[in-house]
Amino acid sequence: MRGSPLYYGVLGVIALLGTCVPVVATDQPPNPSLSLGTPISRDKNTIPEWDKLGAVTVEADRVFLTAPGEKGQSGAIWTLNTNSYATWVTELTFRASGGERPGGGLAIWYTAQKEQGPIYGSRDFWDGLGIFIDSMGGQGNVRGHLNDGTINYATLPEPQTQAFAQCLLRYRNTGSMVSLRLTVGPRLLQVEVDGRLCFETNKIALPPNYYLGVSAASYDNPDSFELFSFKTTGSGVAQSNPRPTLPTRSDQQPTREKRPDHDEKSAETIKELVSSDRLLALQRTAESNVEKINSLSDEVESLHSLKPLLERLDQRLGRIESVVSRTEAQFHGATANMHESTKQNIAAEITRLTEKLDAVDRVIREHTSSLIGTIPVTIHDAVKKGGPSIWAAAFVFIAIQAGLAIGYLIYKKRRADYHPKYL
């Protein structure tokens, strides 16, 4: 494979891409004048190489752009120095927390001015780039906005529709920090969030020597925005260019007249930026890509060697499936036969039990009728034969009553004849 035309064609494409994409060496140290240090502040008040505006609270390991639970706040930090890199990367980490409903937003700036204002703690009519993170429209998103100093962003009825690019992002109350990476170069702007591409465009050219900043604002349901890190690396020194190029839309007119020689000047500027250190970086990138392609080639060859084994496994799986099918059919047949015999046995047992119950019922009925017919006759005979005569009972009763009457009369007469004796 390594000697095939496809292999060398891929290498050629990689080389061409390497000459078009700006390269920033990832092992370069951050520029201390465009980055937050560690610790961020030693006195919990000032930040070296940075200005702070508004309600900013500084800790050793973070910057509170808006404090927790405080509505109507805004705060911002800006670099003291401008960014003169032709190609640069800014990486930052932040965290947003608040109530159930969102109430605020965060902005990353690259502008000619650094002033407070109504746009997430920074000024309107800015000149440069703004990356906005908020929940406008009901869900979290990241948007890119350009302004050449002539657009009144605060009065736009639907400002999110004016973004040149955007992506969705769940950033509030996640329990972890969100990382954002902004890459800018000649005719390149790329935004990555948590290691995933958010958006990119090659239709924007940003001028050099603008300030970098981060701002935030909280509203009625206040969100707290904490900034944990901010670092910038770059390469090459840019030439002075006009204001940022605004991408035109089919439904709006350009804000200023286009210059016919703009593309030619941009091409000349790109050629001037290709220095020896950038070529070395491109060479290292190409060598790394070649090594990756070689590794992929080895993996493809190893996969080809696994093909016979996979075929054998497929055959064995086919045989196993046929055995399982036969076993299942036999099981269903045996189950059906067993069910039929079981039903017959249950029916016969029910019939036998029914016959026995009928016999018991007949016996009970016979004994009941015999007993009911016998009891009255037996009692009548017993009274008639063995009981005393009713006349004898009456005579005994009258004799007893007469005896009691005679005894009472005798007792009454003796009591009347008795005379007590007194001493």
C-alpha positions as CSV (number, residue, x, y, z in Angstrom):
1,M,0.0,0.0,0.0
2,R,2.9,2.4,0.8
3,G,4.1,2.2,-2.7
4,S,0.7,2.7,-4.4
5,P,-0.3,5.9,-6.1
6,L,-3.1,6.4,-3.6
7,Y,-0.5,6.5,-0.8
8,Y,1.5,9.3,-2.4
9,G,-1.7,11.1,-3.4
10,V,-2.8,11.2,0.2
11,L,0.6,12.6,1.2
12,G,0.3,15.3,-1.5
13,V,-3.1,16.3,-0.2
14,I,-1.8,16.6,3.4
15,A,1.1,18.7,2.2
16,L,-1.3,21.1,0.4
17,L,-3.6,21.3,3.4
18,G,-0.6,22.1,5.6
19,T,0.3,25.1,3.4
20,C,-3.2,26.5,3.7
21,V,-4.0,26.0,7.5
22,P,-2.2,28.2,10.0
23,V,-0.1,26.3,12.4
24,V,0.6,27.2,16.1
25,A,2.9,24.8,17.9
26,T,1.1,23.3,20.8
27,D,4.2,23.1,22.9
28,Q,4.8,26.9,22.9
29,P,4.5,28.5,26.3
30,P,1.6,31.0,26.7
31,N,2.3,34.7,26.2
32,P,2.3,36.1,29.8
33,S,1.0,39.5,28.6
34,L,-2.0,37.8,27.0
35,S,-2.7,35.1,29.5
36,L,-3.7,34.7,33.2
37,G,-1.0,33.5,35.4
38,T,-0.9,30.9,38.2
39,P,-2.0,32.1,40.7
40,I,-4.2,34.5,39.0
41,S,-3.8,37.1,41.7
42,R,-1.5,37.2,44.7
43,D,-3.3,40.0,46.5
44,K,-6.9,39.0,45.5
45,N,-7.3,42.5,44.0
46,T,-5.1,43.1,41.0
47,I,-4.4,40.8,38.0
48,P,-0.9,41.3,36.4
49,E,-1.0,42.4,32.8
50,W,-4.8,42.8,32.9
51,D,-7.4,45.6,33.5
52,K,-10.6,44.8,35.4
53,L,-13.8,46.7,35.0
54,G,-17.1,46.5,36.8
55,A,-18.2,44.0,39.5
56,V,-15.2,41.7,39.2
57,T,-14.0,39.7,42.2
58,V,-10.6,38.1,42.1
59,E,-9.4,35.0,43.9
60,A,-6.1,33.1,43.7
61,D,-7.5,30.5,41.3
62,R,-10.5,32.2,39.6
63,V,-12.1,35.4,38.6
64,F,-15.8,36.0,39.4
65,L,-17.1,38.2,36.5
66,T,-20.5,38.2,38.2
67,A,-21.0,37.2,41.8
68,P,-23.5,34.4,42.8
69,G,-27.0,35.6,43.6
70,E,-26.4,39.2,42.6
71,K,-28.6,40.4,39.7
72,G,-28.0,43.4,37.5
73,Q,-24.2,42.9,37.6
74,S,-21.6,43.1,34.9
75,G,-17.8,42.7,34.9
76,A,-14.9,42.3,32.5
77,I,-11.2,41.8,32.3
78,W,-9.0,43.1,29.4
79,T,-5.4,42.6,28.4
80,L,-3.2,45.7,28.9
81,N,-1.3,44.8,25.7
82,T,-2.7,44.2,22.2
83,N,-2.3,41.0,20.3
84,S,0.1,41.3,17.4
85,Y,0.2,37.7,16.3
86,A,-0.7,36.7,12.8
87,T,-1.9,33.3,13.9
88,W,-3.0,32.7,17.5
89,V,-4.9,30.4,19.8
90,T,-6.8,31.4,22.9
91,E,-8.0,28.8,25.3
92,L,-10.1,29.4,28.4
93,T,-12.1,27.5,31.0
94,F,-15.2,28.8,32.8
95,R,-18.2,27.7,34.8
96,A,-21.8,29.1,34.8
97,S,-24.3,28.4,37.5
98,G,-27.6,29.8,38.6
99,G,-31.3,29.1,39.1
100,E,-33.6,27.0,37.0
101,R,-34.0,29.7,34.4
102,P,-31.0,31.3,32.7
103,G,-30.2,34.9,33.6
104,G,-27.1,36.2,31.9
105,G,-24.4,35.7,29.4
106,L,-20.6,35.5,28.8
107,A,-18.6,37.1,25.9
108,I,-15.0,36.6,24.6
109,W,-13.8,39.7,22.8
110,Y,-11.1,40.7,20.3
111,T,-11.7,44.4,19.8
112,A,-10.1,47.7,19.3
113,Q,-11.7,49.1,22.4
114,K,-12.1,48.0,26.0
115,E,-15.0,49.7,27.7
116,Q,-18.0,48.8,29.8
117,G,-21.4,48.7,28.2
118,P,-24.7,46.9,27.7
119,I,-23.5,43.9,25.7
120,Y,-22.6,41.4,28.4
121,G,-20.7,44.0,30.3
122,S,-18.9,45.5,27.2
123,R,-19.7,48.3,24.8
124,D,-22.0,48.3,21.9
125,F,-20.8,49.4,18.4
126,W,-17.6,47.5,19.0
127,D,-14.9,47.1,16.4
128,G,-13.8,43.5,16.1
129,L,-15.0,40.0,17.1
130,G,-17.4,38.8,19.9
131,I,-18.0,35.2,20.8
132,F,-21.2,35.1,22.9
133,I,-22.3,32.3,25.2
134,D,-25.9,32.6,26.5
135,S,-29.4,31.0,26.4
136,M,-31.0,33.3,23.9
137,G,-33.8,31.5,22.1
138,G,-34.5,29.2,25.1
139,Q,-31.4,27.0,24.8
140,G,-27.7,27.3,25.4
141,N,-25.6,28.3,22.4
142,V,-22.3,29.8,21.2
143,R,-22.5,32.5,18.5
144,G,-19.9,34.5,16.6
145,H,-20.6,38.2,15.9
146,L,-18.6,40.7,13.9
147,N,-19.0,44.5,14.1
148,D,-17.0,47.2,12.4
149,G,-18.2,49.9,14.8
150,T,-21.4,50.7,12.9
151,I,-23.9,48.1,14.1
152,N,-26.1,48.9,17.1
153,Y,-26.3,45.4,18.5
154,A,-28.6,46.3,21.4
155,T,-31.4,47.4,19.1
156,L,-31.5,44.3,16.9
157,P,-34.9,42.6,17.3
158,E,-33.4,39.1,16.9
159,P,-29.6,39.5,17.4
160,Q,-29.0,35.7,17.2
161,T,-30.0,35.7,13.6
162,Q,-27.2,38.1,12.8
163,A,-24.5,35.7,13.9
164,F,-22.1,34.5,11.2
165,A,-22.0,31.0,12.9
166,Q,-23.3,29.3,16.0
167,C,-23.7,25.9,17.7
168,L,-25.7,24.5,20.7
169,L,-24.0,24.2,24.1
170,R,-25.3,23.0,27.5
171,Y,-23.1,25.2,29.7
172,R,-25.2,26.0,32.9
173,N,-25.2,24.0,36.1
174,T,-23.2,21.1,34.6
175,G,-21.1,20.6,37.7
176,S,-17.9,20.9,35.7
177,M,-15.9,23.6,33.8
178,V,-16.4,24.3,30.1
179,S,-13.4,24.7,27.9
180,L,-13.4,26.9,24.8
181,R,-10.6,27.2,22.2
182,L,-10.5,30.0,19.7
183,T,-8.1,29.7,16.7
184,V,-7.5,32.7,14.4
185,G,-5.3,33.0,11.4
186,P,-5.3,34.5,7.9
187,R,-8.7,33.7,6.5
188,L,-9.5,31.2,9.4
189,L,-11.6,31.4,12.5
190,Q,-12.4,28.3,14.4
191,V,-14.2,27.7,17.7
192,E,-14.0,24.4,19.6
193,V,-15.9,23.6,22.8
194,D,-14.9,20.7,25.2
195,G,-12.7,19.3,22.4
196,R,-15.5,19.3,19.8
197,L,-15.7,21.6,16.8
198,C,-18.4,24.2,17.3
199,F,-18.0,26.2,14.0
200,E,-15.3,27.5,11.7
201,T,-15.1,29.8,8.6
202,N,-12.5,30.9,6.1
203,K,-14.4,34.1,5.1
204,I,-13.2,36.3,7.9
205,A,-10.0,38.3,8.2
206,L,-9.3,40.0,11.6
207,P,-6.8,42.8,11.9
208,P,-3.9,42.6,14.4
209,N,-3.2,44.7,17.5
210,Y,-6.6,44.4,19.1
211,Y,-7.3,43.7,22.8
212,L,-8.4,40.4,24.2
213,G,-11.0,40.3,26.9
214,V,-13.8,38.4,28.7
215,S,-17.0,39.9,30.1
216,A,-20.2,38.7,31.6
217,A,-23.6,40.1,32.9
218,S,-26.4,38.9,35.1
219,Y,-30.1,39.7,34.9
220,D,-33.2,39.2,37.0
221,N,-32.5,35.4,37.5
222,P,-28.7,36.0,38.0
223,D,-26.1,33.6,36.7
224,S,-22.7,33.4,38.2
225,F,-19.8,33.3,35.7
226,E,-16.4,32.1,37.0
227,L,-13.2,32.3,34.8
228,F,-10.5,29.8,35.8
229,S,-7.9,30.1,33.0
230,F,-7.1,32.1,29.9
231,K,-4.0,31.6,27.8
232,T,-2.9,32.7,24.4
233,T,-0.2,31.3,22.2
234,G,0.8,32.6,18.7
235,S,3.3,32.7,15.9
236,G,4.2,35.3,13.3
237,V,3.8,39.0,13.4
238,A,0.9,40.3,11.4
239,Q,0.9,43.3,9.1
240,S,-1.5,46.1,9.7
241,N,-4.9,45.4,8.0
242,P,-8.2,47.3,7.7
243,R,-11.1,46.7,10.0
244,P,-12.5,43.2,10.3
245,T,-14.2,41.8,7.1
246,L,-17.9,41.3,7.7
247,P,-19.3,38.2,5.9
248,T,-22.1,39.4,3.7
249,R,-25.6,37.9,3.8
250,S,-28.0,37.5,0.9
251,D,-30.7,39.5,2.7
252,Q,-28.6,42.5,3.9
253,Q,-26.3,45.0,2.3
254,P,-22.6,45.3,3.2
255,T,-22.0,48.0,5.8
256,R,-19.2,49.5,3.8
257,E,-17.9,49.5,0.2
258,K,-15.7,46.6,-0.8
259,R,-12.2,47.3,-2.0
260,P,-11.3,45.5,-5.3
261,D,-7.7,44.9,-4.3
262,H,-8.5,43.4,-0.9
263,D,-8.1,39.8,-2.0
264,E,-4.8,40.5,-3.7
265,K,-3.4,42.2,-0.6
266,S,-4.6,39.4,1.6
267,A,-2.7,36.9,-0.6
268,E,0.5,39.0,-0.5
269,T,0.1,39.2,3.3
270,I,-0.2,35.4,3.6
271,K,2.9,34.9,1.5
272,E,4.9,37.3,3.7
273,L,3.8,35.4,6.8
274,V,5.4,32.1,5.6
275,S,8.7,32.3,7.5
276,S,11.3,29.6,8.2
277,D,9.9,28.7,11.7
278,R,6.5,28.2,10.2
279,L,7.9,26.0,7.4
280,L,9.7,23.9,10.1
281,A,6.4,23.5,11.9
282,L,4.7,22.5,8.7
283,Q,7.4,19.9,8.1
284,R,6.9,18.5,11.6
285,T,3.2,18.3,11.0
286,A,3.7,16.5,7.6
287,E,6.1,14.0,9.2
288,S,3.6,13.3,12.0
289,N,0.8,12.8,9.4
290,V,3.0,10.4,7.5
291,E,3.6,8.4,10.6
292,K,-0.1,8.2,11.3
293,I,-0.7,7.1,7.7
294,N,1.9,4.4,8.0
295,S,0.3,3.2,11.3
296,L,-3.1,3.1,9.6
297,S,-1.6,1.1,6.7
298,D,-0.3,-1.4,9.1
299,E,-3.7,-1.7,10.8
300,V,-5.4,-2.2,7.4
301,E,-2.9,-5.0,6.5
302,S,-3.6,-6.7,9.9
303,L,-7.3,-6.5,9.2
304,H,-6.8,-8.2,5.8
305,S,-4.9,-11.0,7.6
306,L,-8.0,-11.4,9.8
307,K,-10.3,-12.0,6.8
308,P,-9.9,-15.8,6.7
309,L,-10.5,-16.1,10.4
310,L,-13.6,-14.0,10.1
311,E,-14.9,-16.3,7.3
312,R,-14.3,-19.4,9.4
313,L,-16.1,-17.8,12.3
314,D,-19.0,-16.9,10.0
315,Q,-19.3,-20.6,8.8
316,R,-19.3,-21.8,12.4
317,L,-22.0,-19.3,13.3
318,G,-24.1,-20.6,10.5
319,R,-23.8,-24.2,11.7
320,I,-24.6,-23.1,15.3
321,E,-27.7,-21.3,14.0
322,S,-28.9,-24.4,12.1
323,V,-28.4,-26.6,15.3
324,V,-30.3,-24.1,17.3
325,S,-33.2,-24.0,14.8
326,R,-33.5,-27.8,14.9
327,T,-33.4,-28.0,18.7
328,E,-36.0,-25.3,18.9
329,A,-38.3,-27.2,16.5
330,Q,-37.9,-30.4,18.5
331,F,-38.6,-28.6,21.7
332,H,-41.8,-27.1,20.4
333,G,-43.0,-30.6,19.1
334,A,-42.3,-32.3,22.5
335,T,-44.0,-29.4,24.3
336,A,-47.1,-29.7,22.1
337,N,-47.3,-33.5,22.8
338,M,-46.8,-33.0,26.5
339,H,-49.5,-30.4,26.6
340,E,-52.0,-32.7,24.9
341,S,-51.5,-35.6,27.2
342,T,-51.6,-33.4,30.2
343,K,-55.0,-32.0,29.2
344,Q,-56.4,-35.5,28.7
345,N,-55.2,-36.6,32.2
346,I,-56.8,-33.5,33.8
347,A,-60.1,-34.1,32.0
348,A,-60.2,-37.8,33.2
349,E,-59.4,-36.8,36.8
350,I,-62.2,-34.2,36.7
351,T,-64.7,-36.7,35.5
352,R,-63.8,-39.2,38.3
353,L,-64.1,-36.4,41.0
354,T,-67.5,-35.5,39.6
355,E,-68.8,-39.1,39.8
356,K,-67.6,-39.3,43.4
357,L,-69.3,-36.1,44.4
358,D,-72.6,-37.3,42.9
359,A,-72.4,-40.5,44.9
360,V,-71.8,-38.7,48.1
361,D,-74.7,-36.4,47.4
362,R,-77.1,-39.3,46.9
363,V,-76.0,-41.0,50.2
364,I,-76.6,-37.7,52.1
365,R,-80.0,-37.3,50.6
366,E,-81.1,-40.8,51.5
367,H,-80.0,-40.5,55.2
368,T,-81.6,-37.1,55.5
369,S,-85.0,-38.3,54.4
370,S,-84.9,-41.4,56.6
371,L,-84.0,-39.4,59.7
372,I,-86.7,-36.7,59.1
373,G,-89.4,-39.4,58.7
374,T,-88.3,-41.3,61.8
375,I,-88.0,-38.6,64.5
376,P,-91.7,-37.5,64.8
377,V,-93.0,-41.1,65.1
378,T,-90.5,-42.0,67.8
379,I,-91.3,-39.0,70.0
380,H,-95.1,-39.6,69.8
381,D,-94.7,-43.3,70.8
382,A,-92.4,-42.3,73.7
383,V,-94.9,-39.8,75.1
384,K,-97.9,-42.2,74.6
385,K,-96.3,-45.3,76.1
386,G,-93.9,-44.1,78.8
387,G,-95.4,-40.7,79.9
388,P,-97.8,-40.4,83.0
389,S,-101.5,-39.7,82.5
390,I,-102.6,-36.0,82.5
391,W,-105.3,-36.7,85.1
392,A,-102.8,-38.1,87.6
393,A,-100.7,-34.9,87.2
394,A,-103.8,-32.7,87.8
395,F,-104.7,-34.7,91.0
396,V,-101.2,-34.3,92.4
397,F,-101.2,-30.6,91.8
398,I,-104.6,-30.1,93.5
399,A,-103.5,-32.1,96.6
400,I,-100.4,-30.1,97.0
401,Q,-102.3,-26.8,96.9
402,A,-104.9,-28.0,99.5
403,G,-102.1,-29.1,101.9
404,L,-100.5,-25.7,101.7
405,A,-103.8,-23.9,102.4
406,I,-104.6,-26.1,105.5
407,G,-101.0,-25.5,106.9
408,Y,-101.4,-21.8,106.5
409,L,-104.7,-21.7,108.4
410,I,-103.2,-23.7,111.3
411,Y,-100.3,-21.3,111.6
412,K,-102.5,-18.3,111.6
413,K,-104.8,-19.6,114.4
414,R,-101.8,-20.4,116.7
415,R,-100.3,-17.0,116.2
416,A,-103.6,-15.4,117.3
417,D,-103.8,-17.5,120.5
418,Y,-100.2,-16.6,121.6
419,H,-99.9,-14.2,124.6
420,P,-96.5,-12.7,125.3
421,K,-95.2,-12.6,128.9
422,Y,-93.7,-9.4,130.4
423,L,-91.3,-9.4,133.4
